Amino acid sequence: MARPVKVFDDRPKLNRRLVLGAGAFLAASAGGGQKGFAMQRSESGRVMSDGLGVYYEIHGGPLGGRTPMVLLPGGLMPIEIAFGSDLLPRFAKHRPVIAIEPQGHGHTADRPTPPRMEQMADDVRAVLDHLGVGKAHLLGHSLGGMILTGLAIRRPDRVASLVPVSAPYTFDGMQPELVVLQRDPTHVPSAQLAPLLPTEADFASWRAVFERVNPQPKSFDRVVEKLNAMLGAWPGWRPQDVKTIKAPTLVALGDNDFMRVDFAAQMARLVPQAQLAVLPGATHMDICRKHGAWLEPMVEANIARATQA
C-alpha cells in the first residue's frame, strides 16, 4: 500500500473536509462558456421557501405548459460553473430548463438554522409551485442528486424522471476513504485519493464566485462548515424509501468517481425503473463538465421512457 501523502497541511482547516461536488474544475470553468450561458437565460428570480429566497433561472425559452427539466448543482457550486458550459446548453435545446441554487449555494443565502436534506428538497418543490410546474424531469449532481432523490421519495407526484449523477442515497455509498475524510478533519488523504480532490487554487476560485453573487458574501466559511456537518451526520435516505421511487431513473457516475460503482449498481436495483450508467474515464469532478456528449443521449432516453409510460 502506498504511503499517505500530505496535501492540505498548510491550508485552512475548512479545506481538510469535503463538501460533495466542490469541483476541481471551478477555476477552469469560471471563465469559459459564461457569455453563451447568460444569453440563454430567459427568466430568473427568487422564491420564498420557509423564509429563504431560493434562486432559480429558466433557460431554453418560457415554460409554456411543457414539462421542464430541473438541474441542481453539487456542493456550493453556482449554476454557471456546475452546468453552464456543457449540460445546461445541451438540455435547453430540447425543453425549458429550471436551474436552482439550494440553500447556501450561489445566489441563494443561508438560513440561520442548520441545513437539512428534507428542507432543501422542499425548497425545490416551492420553486416548482411558484412556477406552476406539476411534474419535472430532475437531474442533480452529487449533493444536488441526493436532494432530488429525496424529492422523488417525498413528492413522487412532482417527478417525471430522475437522474442522480454521482449521488448515492446514503453517504456510506462513497469510497471508504472519502467517508473518513468527510467525518474526520484530521485525516490526511492518501496518494490514490489526493488527485481527485480540489486544490487550494480551486477553493480560492470557489470562494471568489460565492462572494461575488451570494447575498451573504462573508458567510462562505460558515456555510462550508454547516454543509460539512450536515453530510457527516446525514443518515441517508432509507433503502425501503428508495424502493418507492416510481419515476424512470438513471443512476449515473464515473468509473473513477467518489461514489462506488458497486453501490451505484445496488441503488439501481432498488428503484423499480432504474438503469445504471458508468461513464469510462469520468471522475466526480468532471462528469458534468466534460461528458455531456455521453450524458445527453442517455438522459434523453430516460426522459423518453417517462413520456412513453
BAROLO-464434 format. One line per 3 residues: number of its first residue (from 0); for each residue x, y, z of C-alpha. Coordinates in Angstrom, 2 decimals. Layout:
<sites>
NUM = X:Y:Z; ...
</sites>
This chain:
<sites>
0 = 0.00:0.00:0.00; 1.29:3.44:-0.89; 2.30:5.69:1.95
3 = -0.11:8.56:2.69; 0.88:11.93:1.34; 0.07:15.26:2.94
6 = -1.80:17.54:0.59; -3.65:20.01:2.83; -1.10:20.68:5.57
9 = -0.81:24.43:5.02; -4.43:25.12:4.16; -7.22:26.47:6.34
12 = -8.94:23.85:8.43; -12.18:24.01:6.43; -10.32:22.77:3.34
15 = -9.48:19.48:5.05; -13.05:18.31:4.77; -15.06:17.74:1.68
18 = -18.35:19.29:0.65; -19.74:16.99:-2.00; -19.41:18.32:-5.52
21 = -16.80:21.00:-4.79; -15.18:20.69:-8.17; -11.53:20.73:-9.09
24 = -12.76:22.33:-12.31; -14.03:25.56:-10.71; -11.19:27.77:-11.84
27 = -11.12:26.31:-15.33; -14.85:26.61:-15.78; -15.32:30.06:-14.34
30 = -14.11:31.80:-17.49; -15.31:29.57:-20.30; -18.84:29.37:-21.60
33 = -20.39:32.08:-19.43; -21.19:34.51:-22.24; -23.36:31.97:-24.04
36 = -24.79:30.89:-20.71; -26.02:34.39:-19.86; -27.57:34.85:-23.31
39 = -29.71:31.72:-22.96; -31.38:32.76:-19.70; -34.98:33.82:-20.23
42 = -36.01:34.38:-16.61; -34.53:34.46:-13.12; -35.79:35.23:-9.66
45 = -36.16:34.12:-6.07; -38.96:32.11:-4.50; -39.65:32.35:-0.78
48 = -39.48:28.96:0.94; -39.56:28.80:4.73; -38.18:32.32:4.96
51 = -35.43:31.88:2.37; -35.31:33.35:-1.13; -34.32:30.38:-3.30
54 = -32.71:31.50:-6.57; -33.67:29.97:-9.91; -33.08:30.57:-13.61
57 = -35.06:29.41:-16.63; -33.24:28.61:-19.87; -34.45:27.29:-23.20
60 = -37.45:29.58:-23.53; -40.63:30.07:-21.48; -42.26:27.14:-19.76
63 = -45.41:27.35:-21.88; -47.03:24.30:-20.31; -44.16:22.00:-21.33
66 = -42.59:19.57:-18.84; -39.30:21.21:-17.90; -36.03:19.80:-16.62
69 = -34.69:20.81:-13.20; -30.92:20.99:-12.69; -29.46:21.07:-9.17
72 = -25.69:21.53:-8.73; -23.22:19.83:-6.43; -21.99:21.19:-3.13
75 = -21.79:25.01:-3.11; -21.40:25.28:-6.89; -23.34:28.02:-8.63
78 = -25.33:27.26:-11.76; -22.87:28.91:-14.13; -19.97:26.71:-13.05
81 = -21.82:23.46:-12.44; -23.78:23.32:-15.69; -23.32:26.46:-17.76
84 = -20.51:25.36:-20.05; -21.97:21.99:-21.12; -25.09:20.34:-19.72
87 = -27.36:23.34:-19.46; -26.98:24.43:-23.12; -27.43:20.82:-24.24
90 = -30.68:20.25:-22.37; -32.05:23.72:-23.13; -32.15:22.71:-26.81
93 = -34.88:20.18:-26.02; -37.08:21.82:-23.36; -37.18:24.58:-20.74
96 = -34.60:24.09:-18.00; -35.07:25.36:-14.45; -31.68:25.61:-12.74
99 = -31.90:26.08:-8.97; -29.30:27.03:-6.38; -30.04:25.42:-2.99
102 = -29.56:26.96:0.43; -26.07:28.44:0.77; -25.25:27.95:-2.91
105 = -24.55:30.67:-5.47; -27.19:33.40:-5.29; -29.16:31.70:-2.50
108 = -28.35:32.82:1.04; -28.00:30.59:4.07; -30.58:30.09:6.79
111 = -29.63:30.69:10.43; -30.63:27.10:11.15; -28.56:24.04:10.10
114 = -29.21:22.83:6.53; -31.32:19.69:6.09; -31.78:17.50:3.01
117 = -35.53:17.42:3.58; -35.77:21.21:3.66; -33.68:21.62:0.52
120 = -35.96:19.13:-1.26; -38.93:21.20:-0.10; -37.22:24.31:-1.48
123 = -37.12:22.74:-4.94; -40.81:21.92:-4.65; -41.51:25.54:-3.65
126 = -39.85:26.77:-6.85; -41.97:24.36:-8.92; -45.10:25.53:-7.10
129 = -44.25:29.17:-7.78; -43.71:28.49:-11.48; -46.89:26.43:-11.80
132 = -44.97:23.26:-12.71; -46.70:19.99:-11.89; -44.04:17.46:-12.83
135 = -40.45:17.93:-13.94; -37.53:15.85:-15.17; -34.90:16.03:-12.42
138 = -31.11:15.89:-12.74; -28.80:16.62:-9.82; -25.07:16.25:-9.41
141 = -23.64:14.96:-6.13; -25.34:16.85:-3.28; -27.91:18.06:-5.80
144 = -28.67:14.47:-6.76; -29.10:13.49:-3.11; -31.59:16.32:-2.64
147 = -33.57:15.40:-5.75; -33.63:11.73:-4.75; -35.28:12.95:-1.57
150 = -37.84:14.92:-3.58; -38.63:11.80:-5.62; -39.22:9.92:-2.36
153 = -41.18:12.63:-0.59; -43.17:14.01:-3.52; -43.37:11.38:-6.29
156 = -46.26:13.31:-7.87; -43.78:16.06:-8.87; -41.23:13.82:-10.62
159 = -41.49:12.77:-14.26; -37.99:11.25:-14.38; -34.90:11.26:-12.17
162 = -31.14:11.29:-12.87; -28.91:11.33:-9.77; -25.36:11.85:-11.04
165 = -22.56:10.72:-8.70; -25.13:10.81:-5.90; -25.68:7.83:-3.58
168 = -28.78:7.72:-1.40; -26.53:7.46:1.68; -23.08:8.91:2.24
171 = -21.75:5.45:3.05; -22.08:4.70:-0.68; -18.94:6.77:-1.24
174 = -15.40:5.41:-1.38; -14.44:4.44:2.19; -11.66:7.00:2.48
177 = -14.00:9.79:1.42; -16.37:8.83:4.23; -13.46:9.08:6.66
180 = -12.33:12.42:5.18; -15.82:13.89:5.44; -16.18:12.91:9.10
183 = -12.61:13.42:10.33; -10.98:16.81:9.60; -7.57:15.49:10.74
186 = -7.46:12.70:8.12; -4.65:13.02:5.57; -5.76:11.90:2.08
189 = -3.85:9.01:0.53; -1.83:9.23:-2.68; -4.69:7.49:-4.51
192 = -7.34:9.95:-3.34; -5.39:13.21:-3.46; -5.54:13.73:-7.27
195 = -9.34:13.57:-7.18; -9.75:16.34:-4.59; -9.97:20.12:-5.05
198 = -6.71:22.07:-4.82; -6.01:25.23:-2.88; -6.48:27.24:-6.08
201 = -9.84:25.57:-6.66; -11.03:26.56:-3.20; -9.88:30.14:-3.80
204 = -11.89:30.26:-7.03; -14.88:28.65:-5.33; -14.79:31.33:-2.63
207 = -14.46:34.11:-5.22; -17.61:33.05:-7.09; -19.57:32.73:-3.85
210 = -18.50:36.16:-2.66; -19.41:37.72:-5.99; -23.02:36.52:-6.19
213 = -24.26:35.49:-2.73; -26.43:37.88:-0.66; -24.28:36.98:2.36
216 = -20.82:37.12:0.76; -18.96:36.87:4.07; -20.71:33.64:5.06
219 = -18.63:31.30:2.91; -16.67:29.65:5.73; -19.78:29.26:7.87
222 = -21.76:27.67:5.04; -18.97:25.23:4.21; -18.73:24.12:7.82
225 = -22.50:23.74:8.14; -22.74:21.65:4.99; -19.83:19.53:6.14
228 = -21.56:18.92:9.46; -24.79:18.00:7.71; -23.11:15.50:5.40
231 = -21.05:13.99:8.18; -24.16:13.29:10.26; -26.65:12.56:7.48
234 = -28.22:9.10:7.89; -29.18:8.95:4.21; -32.48:8.08:2.59
237 = -33.73:4.69:3.77; -33.46:1.79:1.29; -37.14:0.95:1.79
240 = -38.00:4.52:0.77; -35.71:4.46:-2.26; -37.65:1.40:-3.40
243 = -40.81:3.54:-3.60; -39.41:5.76:-6.39; -41.70:5.14:-9.36
246 = -40.23:7.52:-11.95; -37.87:6.20:-14.64; -34.43:6.69:-13.12
249 = -30.89:6.75:-14.49; -28.19:6.25:-11.85; -25.07:7.75:-13.45
252 = -21.48:8.01:-12.28; -17.90:7.92:-13.50; -15.68:4.86:-13.29
255 = -13.30:6.85:-11.06; -15.94:8.65:-9.03; -16.45:9.44:-5.36
258 = -19.40:7.03:-5.41; -18.62:3.32:-5.50; -19.69:1.51:-8.68
261 = -20.91:-1.49:-6.69; -23.09:0.77:-4.56; -24.48:2.51:-7.65
264 = -25.46:-0.90:-9.03; -27.17:-1.74:-5.75; -29.01:1.60:-5.83
267 = -30.19:0.93:-9.37; -31.53:-2.45:-8.29; -33.59:-0.81:-5.53
270 = -35.51:1.51:-7.86; -38.08:-0.43:-9.92; -37.49:1.50:-13.17
273 = -33.81:2.32:-12.78; -30.93:1.84:-15.19; -27.20:2.18:-14.46
276 = -24.68:4.19:-16.49; -20.95:4.05:-15.67; -19.05:6.54:-17.81
279 = -15.48:5.45:-18.66; -12.72:7.88:-17.87; -15.02:10.10:-15.83
282 = -14.41:11.45:-12.34; -16.68:13.07:-9.80; -15.24:16.46:-10.66
285 = -15.52:16.35:-14.45; -18.55:14.17:-15.18; -20.89:17.13:-15.70
288 = -18.28:19.33:-17.40; -16.58:17.03:-19.89; -19.00:14.19:-20.52
291 = -22.20:15.91:-21.65; -21.91:14.26:-25.07; -22.46:10.92:-23.35
294 = -24.89:12.07:-20.67; -27.23:13.93:-23.02; -28.49:10.95:-25.09
297 = -28.75:8.73:-22.02; -30.74:11.33:-20.11; -32.97:11.94:-23.12
300 = -33.60:8.18:-23.40; -34.60:8.15:-19.73; -36.99:11.04:-20.36
303 = -38.44:9.14:-23.35; -39.20:6.22:-21.04; -41.19:8.62:-18.86
306 = -43.17:10.08:-21.74; -43.99:6.63:-23.12; -45.26:5.30:-19.79
</sites>
